[in-house]
C-alpha cells in the first residue's frame, strides 16, 4: 500500500490555503482521499509529490553497486574493521588478507 502525504489547510472551502504542516498516512489506492486529519479533525488535502522509485541513484541501487561481490568483479579490494586496530579483506584478491596496527 502506498504512503500518501497530506497538507493541513486553514480556511474553508475554495479559499483554504496550506499551512505548511503535513502528515503521512498509508492508504489503499482505492480509498478516497482524506478531507480531515484523522486525529485532530483539521481540514486537509492530498499533496501531489513525486513517487519514490528505486532508480539509478537510489539507496537500493547503491547497496548492490557497493556489494563485496560487485567490488571484487570490478577489481577493487575492500577491507572491513574486525576489531580495534585490525582489518580483514572481504573483497578482492590483491593485498594482504589482514591489516593490523601491530604489523
Backbone as CSV, one residue per row, in Angstrom:
resi,resn,N_x,N_y,N_z,CA_x,CA_y,CA_z,C_x,C_y,C_z
1,UNK,0.839,-1.180,0.000,0.000,0.000,0.000,0.886,1.247,0.000
2,UNK,0.501,2.261,-0.750,1.307,3.488,-0.817,1.124,4.373,0.414
3,UNK,2.134,5.180,0.659,2.075,6.197,1.704,1.770,7.525,1.030
4,UNK,0.730,8.190,1.497,0.325,9.471,0.922,0.689,10.607,1.860
5,UNK,1.034,11.747,1.268,1.345,12.955,2.014,0.135,13.875,1.947
6,UNK,-0.277,14.385,3.099,-1.406,15.309,3.176,-0.949,16.638,3.747
7,UNK,-1.586,17.730,3.282,-1.324,19.080,3.780,-2.494,19.513,4.658
8,UNK,-2.184,20.120,5.793,-3.222,20.700,6.654,-3.600,22.055,6.042
9,UNK,-4.900,22.353,6.008,-5.400,23.587,5.407,-5.958,24.525,6.478
10,UNK,-5.862,25.820,6.202,-6.516,26.823,7.051,-7.563,27.518,6.198
11,UNK,-8.679,27.838,6.760,-9.762,28.447,5.996,-10.777,27.394,5.598
12,UNK,-11.770,27.818,4.828,-12.839,26.889,4.442,-13.092,26.954,2.949
13,UNK,-13.566,25.869,2.416,-13.986,25.802,1.020,-12.864,26.057,0.033
14,UNK,-13.184,26.833,-1.024,-12.218,27.126,-2.087,-11.104,28.059,-1.628
15,UNK,-11.294,28.761,-0.524,-10.307,29.719,-0.032,-9.326,29.099,0.958
16,UNK,-9.399,27.790,1.168,-8.497,27.110,2.104,-7.077,27.120,1.548
17,UNK,-6.138,27.482,2.382,-4.726,27.560,1.997,-3.910,26.603,2.855
18,UNK,-2.844,25.991,2.282,-1.995,25.108,3.075,-1.245,25.893,4.157
19,UNK,-1.105,25.285,5.332,-0.427,25.935,6.455,1.061,25.598,6.485
20,UNK,1.480,24.637,5.689,2.866,24.182,5.714,3.033,22.942,6.577
21,UNK,2.013,22.626,7.346,2.022,21.435,8.199,1.574,20.238,7.358
22,UNK,2.289,19.116,7.449,1.953,17.918,6.666,1.935,16.690,7.554
23,UNK,1.348,15.616,7.045,1.406,14.305,7.696,1.321,13.232,6.614
24,UNK,1.803,12.053,6.960,1.767,10.917,6.033,0.824,9.863,6.574
25,UNK,0.181,9.144,5.666,-0.701,8.056,6.064,-0.661,6.969,4.985
26,UNK,-0.710,5.729,5.409,-0.732,4.589,4.487,-2.194,4.283,4.179
27,UNK,-2.528,4.288,2.888,-3.890,4.020,2.446,-3.857,3.112,1.229
28,UNK,-4.940,2.413,1.029,-5.084,1.642,-0.202,-5.361,2.630,-1.335
29,UNK,-4.943,2.295,-2.545,-5.136,3.190,-3.686,-6.616,3.429,-3.964
30,UNK,-7.459,2.454,-3.663,-8.878,2.596,-3.945,-9.608,3.450,-2.905
31,UNK,-8.962,3.752,-1.754,-9.572,4.586,-0.720,-9.699,6.028,-1.202
32,UNK,-10.776,6.664,-0.815,-10.979,8.077,-1.148,-9.984,8.930,-0.357
33,UNK,-9.532,10.044,-0.926,-8.616,10.931,-0.197,-9.280,11.474,1.070
34,UNK,-8.480,11.677,2.103,-8.994,12.245,3.350,-9.326,13.724,3.147
35,UNK,-10.320,14.203,3.881,-10.656,15.628,3.870,-10.388,16.251,5.236
36,UNK,-10.207,15.393,6.271,-9.910,15.859,7.628,-8.812,14.999,8.224
37,UNK,-7.964,15.611,9.044,-6.899,14.880,9.739,-7.561,13.837,10.633
38,UNK,-7.095,12.571,10.610,-7.752,11.512,11.368,-7.735,11.722,12.885
39,UNK,-6.779,12.477,13.419,-6.699,12.670,14.869,-7.230,14.034,15.318
40,UNK,-6.888,15.089,14.588,-7.252,16.440,15.019,-8.536,16.952,14.379
41,UNK,-8.917,16.388,13.250,-10.118,16.833,12.554,-9.908,18.085,11.718
42,UNK,-8.665,18.590,11.636,-8.381,19.772,10.828,-8.572,19.436,9.351
43,UNK,-9.023,20.397,8.532,-9.190,20.119,7.097,-7.833,19.857,6.440
44,UNK,-7.837,18.966,5.461,-6.595,18.613,4.778,-6.882,18.226,3.340
45,UNK,-5.795,18.129,2.559,-5.911,17.642,1.182,-4.660,16.829,0.860
46,UNK,-4.812,15.909,-0.087,-3.679,15.086,-0.515,-2.731,15.944,-1.340
47,UNK,-1.455,15.898,-1.001,-0.441,16.669,-1.721,0.058,15.866,-2.919
48,UNK,0.404,16.548,-3.973,0.968,15.917,-5.157,2.484,15.925,-5.003
49,UNK,3.075,14.748,-4.929,4.528,14.622,-4.783,5.038,13.562,-5.754
50,UNK,6.315,13.648,-6.079,6.922,12.658,-6.968,6.998,11.311,-6.265
51,UNK,6.737,10.217,-6.964,6.816,8.900,-6.335,8.261,8.521,-6.029
52,UNK,8.446,7.738,-4.986,9.775,7.246,-4.610,9.999,5.908,-5.311
53,UNK,10.756,5.942,-6.389,11.017,4.746,-7.186,12.508,4.457,-7.144
54,UNK,12.865,3.203,-6.997,14.280,2.816,-6.950,14.896,3.021,-8.326
55,UNK,15.551,4.141,-8.510,16.164,4.480,-9.788,17.668,4.319,-9.747
56,UNK,18.328,5.009,-10.667,19.770,4.885,-10.831,20.546,5.267,-9.576
57,UNK,20.096,6.271,-8.832,20.840,6.760,-7.664,20.117,6.472,-6.354
58,UNK,19.290,5.460,-6.293,18.548,5.145,-5.079,19.424,4.368,-4.085
59,UNK,19.053,4.364,-2.802,19.800,3.580,-1.808,19.848,2.087,-2.151
60,UNK,18.787,1.567,-2.776,18.763,0.159,-3.167,19.837,-0.123,-4.209
61,UNK,19.942,0.747,-5.199,20.942,0.591,-6.259,22.341,0.758,-5.683
62,UNK,22.519,1.713,-4.777,23.822,1.954,-4.169,24.298,0.724,-3.397
63,UNK,23.375,0.072,-2.702,23.725,-1.116,-1.921,24.261,-2.228,-2.818
64,UNK,23.626,-2.459,-3.962,24.094,-3.516,-4.860,25.387,-3.120,-5.557
65,UNK,25.547,-1.828,-5.855,26.748,-1.347,-6.521,27.967,-1.506,-5.620
66,UNK,27.783,-1.288,-4.319,28.894,-1.365,-3.367,28.994,-2.723,-2.671
67,UNK,28.300,-3.730,-3.202,28.380,-5.061,-2.600,29.786,-5.633,-2.796
68,UNK,30.186,-6.500,-1.888,31.516,-7.113,-1.968,31.715,-7.840,-3.293
69,UNK,30.703,-8.540,-3.746,30.798,-9.302,-4.993,31.034,-8.366,-6.189
70,UNK,30.297,-7.257,-6.239,30.446,-6.323,-7.352,31.796,-5.615,-7.297
71,UNK,32.247,-5.216,-6.107,33.553,-4.561,-5.981,34.671,-5.486,-6.447
72,UNK,34.590,-6.757,-6.052,35.600,-7.733,-6.466,35.574,-7.922,-7.987
73,UNK,34.385,-7.974,-8.562,34.231,-8.134,-10.012,34.880,-6.968,-10.759
74,UNK,34.816,-5.785,-10.189,35.384,-4.593,-10.812,36.866,-4.403,-10.503
75,UNK,37.454,-5.307,-9.727,38.891,-5.267,-9.462,39.302,-4.491,-8.218
76,UNK,38.345,-4.152,-7.371,38.666,-3.430,-6.144,38.945,-4.398,-5.005
77,UNK,39.667,-3.920,-4.000,39.885,-4.657,-2.767,39.227,-3.870,-1.649
78,UNK,38.484,-4.575,-0.795,37.780,-3.906,0.296,38.154,-4.560,1.614
79,UNK,38.432,-3.720,2.600,38.735,-4.190,3.945,37.645,-3.701,4.892
80,UNK,37.325,-4.540,5.897,36.370,-4.155,6.926,37.028,-4.302,8.282
81,UNK,36.666,-3.385,9.171,37.206,-3.416,10.528,36.606,-4.594,11.272
82,UNK,37.456,-5.424,11.854,37.002,-6.600,12.593,37.333,-6.492,14.078
83,UNK,38.054,-5.478,14.439,38.408,-5.252,15.837,39.222,-3.981,15.921
84,UNK,39.593,-3.607,17.134,40.363,-2.381,17.317,41.738,-2.558,16.695
85,UNK,42.037,-1.756,15.668,43.329,-1.816,15.004,43.514,-3.037,14.118
86,UNK,42.426,-3.697,13.708,42.517,-4.911,12.884,41.492,-4.858,11.762
87,UNK,41.949,-5.053,10.518,41.079,-5.048,9.336,41.284,-6.350,8.565
88,UNK,40.208,-6.870,7.996,40.260,-8.090,7.194,39.766,-7.800,5.789
89,UNK,40.407,-8.430,4.803,39.977,-8.285,3.410,38.688,-9.076,3.216
90,UNK,37.654,-8.425,2.693,36.369,-9.088,2.456,36.021,-9.158,0.970
91,UNK,36.755,-8.416,0.141,36.524,-8.450,-1.300,37.839,-8.187,-2.010
92,UNK,38.028,-8.847,-3.130,39.243,-8.661,-3.922,40.304,-9.689,-3.589
93,UNK,41.358,-9.703,-4.415,42.426,-10.680,-4.241,43.776,-10.014,-3.997
94,UNK,43.871,-8.710,-4.263,45.143,-8.002,-4.099,45.322,-7.576,-2.646
95,UNK,46.576,-7.489,-2.234,46.871,-7.018,-0.892,46.837,-8.126,0.144
96,UNK,47.259,-7.797,1.371,47.285,-8.801,2.431,45.882,-9.199,2.869
97,UNK,45.764,-10.398,3.471,44.476,-10.869,3.956,43.972,-10.044,5.121
98,UNK,44.923,-9.547,5.918,44.527,-8.715,7.064,45.564,-7.620,7.292
99,UNK,45.118,-6.555,7.946,45.995,-5.450,8.285,45.817,-5.200,9.776
100,UNK,46.923,-5.113,10.484,46.878,-4.912,11.921,47.753,-3.719,12.284
101,UNK,47.350,-2.998,13.300,48.128,-1.870,13.785,49.460,-2.361,14.374
102,UNK,49.532,-3.616,14.729,50.748,-4.193,15.321,51.765,-4.600,14.280
103,UNK,51.373,-4.636,12.989,52.283,-5.055,11.911,53.326,-3.995,11.618
